Amino acid sequence: DVPEQPDWQYFLPVRLGTPKWDELVNRFAQMWTYVFECARRKKLTRIYLADVGGGAFADGLKVSGPGYARLKDESLARVKAEYKGMFEVCQLPRIPDNIFHPDTEALLSQSLFVNAWDPWSMVGNGNGHDHSLDGFWGRCTAMAVLCWPKTNPLMTWESVKGRGPELRCALSHRALLPPVEDGEVPNGR
């Protein structure tokens, strides 16, 4: 979200056609792979995608790179091609208004909803005091408690193969940067 965060410091500034741009596209493709693989394993038919990285991080891409739309298009196209025809892929609607509504209740059991959480904070972030997508998810769900292994001992990790080495901990901060040691609080959050 801010220039002090490690992912911002590592990837930005970035230019098209450079090894750093290719690495960023590959990291985003790995993230989308986690999403599509989760939906496949859970036998879901619909994925509602948020613009993960398209909020505050996208500001850095506008200033020092080709922009978020280009990053999303390049990284997501690769993954959609690998899972072609398996899912209906939709833009995530406004949270919570369009999710927790009687008209969409029938869709919930067959859908995966993607949050645009950053790995340097708790899921849900500032909840009611945070006007980001993550904050809206946090204020209307129990995600902060359910998505943290210390408060949800039933959480398990599954391997996901994709671009680069096999990663044991899909959807965790370890997918982008080295892991934070147990009990250590990342800088800036």
C-alpha positions as CSV (number, residue, x, y, z in Angstrom):
1,D,0.0,0.0,0.0
2,V,2.9,2.4,0.7
3,P,6.4,2.8,-0.5
4,E,7.8,1.5,2.9
5,Q,6.3,-2.0,2.3
6,P,8.8,-4.6,1.1
7,D,6.9,-5.6,-2.1
8,W,6.8,-1.9,-3.2
9,Q,10.5,-1.5,-2.4
10,Y,11.4,-4.6,-4.3
11,F,9.3,-4.2,-7.5
12,L,9.1,-0.5,-8.0
13,P,10.1,1.3,-10.1
14,V,9.5,-1.1,-12.9
15,R,9.7,-0.8,-16.7
16,L,8.3,-2.9,-19.5
17,G,10.7,-5.3,-21.1
18,T,12.9,-5.6,-18.1
19,P,13.6,-8.7,-15.9
20,K,11.9,-7.0,-13.0
21,W,8.7,-6.5,-15.1
22,D,8.8,-10.2,-16.1
23,E,9.2,-11.2,-12.5
24,L,6.3,-9.1,-11.4
25,V,4.1,-10.5,-14.1
26,N,5.1,-14.0,-13.1
27,R,4.4,-13.3,-9.4
28,F,0.9,-12.0,-10.3
29,A,0.3,-15.1,-12.5
30,Q,1.3,-17.3,-9.6
31,M,-1.3,-15.4,-7.4
32,W,-4.0,-15.9,-10.0
33,T,-3.0,-19.6,-10.2
34,Y,-3.7,-19.9,-6.5
35,V,-7.2,-18.5,-7.1
36,F,-8.0,-20.8,-10.1
37,E,-6.5,-23.8,-8.5
38,C,-8.6,-23.2,-5.3
39,A,-11.8,-23.0,-7.4
40,R,-10.8,-26.2,-9.3
41,R,-10.1,-28.2,-6.2
42,K,-13.3,-27.0,-4.5
43,K,-15.3,-27.8,-7.7
44,L,-16.6,-24.3,-8.1
45,T,-17.9,-22.9,-11.3
46,R,-17.6,-19.1,-10.8
47,I,-14.7,-16.8,-9.7
48,Y,-15.3,-13.2,-8.7
49,L,-12.0,-11.5,-9.1
50,A,-10.9,-8.3,-7.2
51,D,-8.3,-6.1,-8.7
52,V,-5.6,-7.5,-6.4
53,G,-2.8,-5.0,-6.4
54,G,-5.0,-2.5,-8.2
55,G,-5.4,-0.2,-5.2
56,A,-2.6,1.7,-3.5
57,F,0.1,-0.5,-5.1
58,A,-1.3,0.5,-8.5
59,D,-0.4,4.1,-7.8
60,G,3.3,3.1,-7.9
61,L,2.7,1.3,-11.2
62,K,1.2,4.5,-12.7
63,V,4.1,6.6,-11.7
64,S,7.0,4.2,-12.5
65,G,5.6,1.6,-14.8
66,P,3.0,0.6,-17.4
67,G,0.1,0.6,-15.1
68,Y,-2.0,-2.0,-13.3
69,A,-4.3,-2.8,-16.2
70,R,-1.3,-4.0,-18.2
71,L,0.0,-6.1,-15.3
72,K,-3.4,-7.7,-14.7
73,D,-4.0,-8.4,-18.4
74,E,-0.6,-10.0,-18.9
75,S,-0.6,-12.1,-15.8
76,L,-4.3,-13.2,-15.8
77,A,-4.4,-14.1,-19.5
78,R,-1.8,-16.8,-18.9
79,V,-3.7,-18.4,-16.1
80,K,-7.1,-18.1,-17.9
81,A,-5.6,-20.0,-20.8
82,E,-4.5,-22.8,-18.5
83,Y,-8.0,-23.2,-17.0
84,K,-9.9,-22.4,-20.2
85,G,-13.6,-23.1,-20.1
86,M,-13.5,-24.3,-16.4
87,F,-14.9,-21.2,-14.8
88,E,-17.1,-18.1,-15.4
89,V,-14.8,-15.3,-14.4
90,C,-16.5,-12.1,-13.2
91,Q,-15.5,-8.8,-11.7
92,L,-16.0,-8.8,-7.9
93,P,-19.1,-6.7,-7.2
94,R,-19.4,-4.2,-4.4
95,I,-18.9,-5.7,-0.9
96,P,-21.1,-6.4,1.0
97,D,-24.1,-5.1,-0.9
98,N,-24.0,-7.4,-3.8
99,I,-22.8,-10.6,-2.1
100,F,-25.0,-10.8,1.0
101,H,-28.2,-10.2,-0.8
102,P,-31.1,-12.6,-1.3
103,D,-30.8,-12.4,-5.1
104,T,-27.3,-13.8,-5.1
105,E,-27.8,-16.4,-2.4
106,A,-28.0,-19.2,-5.0
107,L,-24.6,-18.2,-6.5
108,L,-22.7,-18.4,-3.3
109,S,-22.2,-22.2,-3.1
110,Q,-20.6,-22.3,-6.5
111,S,-18.5,-19.2,-6.3
112,L,-15.1,-18.1,-5.1
113,F,-14.8,-14.5,-4.0
114,V,-11.3,-13.0,-4.1
115,N,-10.2,-10.4,-1.6
116,A,-7.5,-7.8,-2.4
117,W,-5.7,-8.2,0.9
118,D,-2.1,-7.3,1.2
119,P,0.2,-9.7,3.1
120,W,1.6,-7.1,5.4
121,S,-1.6,-6.8,7.5
122,M,-4.3,-9.0,9.1
123,V,-7.0,-10.1,6.7
124,G,-9.7,-7.5,7.1
125,N,-7.2,-4.8,7.7
126,G,-8.8,-1.9,9.6
127,N,-12.3,-3.3,9.2
128,G,-14.8,-0.5,9.8
129,H,-12.0,2.1,9.8
130,D,-10.6,1.0,6.5
131,H,-12.3,2.0,3.2
132,S,-10.4,-0.5,1.1
133,L,-12.0,-3.7,-0.3
134,D,-10.2,-5.6,2.5
135,G,-11.8,-3.4,5.1
136,F,-15.2,-4.0,3.7
137,W,-14.6,-7.7,3.8
138,G,-13.3,-7.5,7.3
139,R,-16.3,-5.5,8.7
140,C,-18.9,-8.0,7.3
141,T,-17.2,-11.4,7.8
142,A,-15.1,-13.3,10.3
143,M,-12.2,-13.5,7.9
144,A,-9.6,-12.1,10.3
145,V,-10.2,-15.0,12.7
146,L,-10.7,-17.7,10.0
147,C,-7.7,-16.8,7.9
148,W,-5.1,-16.7,10.6
149,P,-3.6,-20.1,11.6
150,K,-3.2,-18.9,15.3
151,T,-6.9,-18.5,15.7
152,N,-8.0,-21.2,13.2
153,P,-6.2,-24.5,14.0
154,L,-8.3,-26.2,11.3
155,M,-6.6,-24.2,8.6
156,T,-4.4,-26.3,6.4
157,W,-1.9,-25.5,3.6
158,E,-1.9,-27.2,0.2
159,S,0.8,-27.3,-2.4
160,V,0.2,-25.4,-5.6
161,K,2.5,-25.8,-8.6
162,G,2.8,-23.0,-11.0
163,R,5.5,-20.6,-12.2
164,G,8.7,-21.1,-10.3
165,P,9.2,-23.5,-7.4
166,E,6.4,-25.4,-5.8
167,L,5.0,-23.4,-3.0
168,R,3.6,-25.1,0.1
169,C,1.7,-22.1,1.4
170,A,-0.7,-20.8,-1.2
171,L,-2.2,-17.4,-0.6
172,S,0.3,-16.5,2.1
173,H,3.0,-13.8,2.2
174,R,5.6,-16.4,1.4
175,A,4.5,-16.4,-2.2
176,L,5.9,-13.0,-2.9
177,L,8.6,-12.4,-0.4
178,P,10.6,-14.3,2.3
179,P,8.4,-15.5,5.2
180,V,8.0,-13.4,8.3
181,E,9.2,-15.4,11.3
182,D,6.6,-16.5,13.8
183,G,5.6,-13.7,16.1
184,E,7.4,-11.0,14.0
185,V,5.4,-8.0,13.0
186,P,6.2,-6.7,9.5
187,N,7.4,-3.1,9.3
188,G,4.9,-0.4,8.6
189,R,1.7,-2.2,9.7
